Amino acid sequence: MDGPAARSGRIGWSDRIEVVVFDLDGTLLDSDAALLAAFVELGVPLEDVTYGHAVAAEAERLGITVDAYEAAYDTTLAQPFPGVEELLGRLGRWAVCSNKHPDSARAEFARLGWQPEVACFADDFDWEHKHLGPVLDQLGLDATRVLMVGDTTGDEAVAAGVGCPFVWAGWNPRTAEARPSGVVAERPLDLVDLLG
Ligand SMILES: [Mg+2]
């Protein structure tokens, strides 16, 4: 994998980070199959589906409504990636910044017992692509104090938008196969080492 190996230990920004902000789908949750199943139920060809977009924009692109997608999405299917729950238990402060429909996301959080300090979903971004502004506002922190972790270039752009460090969720096989440049954590618990 390109970039500094996660197991090389702490890096320059480690001391400043107070909160880790995660993307949800494809980062904390192994949700590709659940997301796909809803699209397929609505007649969308598998090969047309991509990941990491605002749910409203992706629904429009694929010719369905957000409400239809939300009704078709099964919130009981997606499970955390191996190691994620242990990671969340080890982190003092964590937050979520996701393009997901808030009803789906909150149902999954309730099922999993997850209680991030701050969680922003599609409605917090007026159903446009997410950004870190509302997350930072609610945390009361500036961008130098957070680390963004995600699986898509949209997540990378979110971090770049405010100038905070970014780590790739390399435990997602789709992300690892893309061999992204930058810092890649091969396993969730590698983040603990990175943060020191
Ligand atoms: Mg994602």
Residues whose N, C-alpha, C, O or C-beta is under 5 A from the ligand:
A	BS01	MG	D23 D25 G26 T27 G52 D151
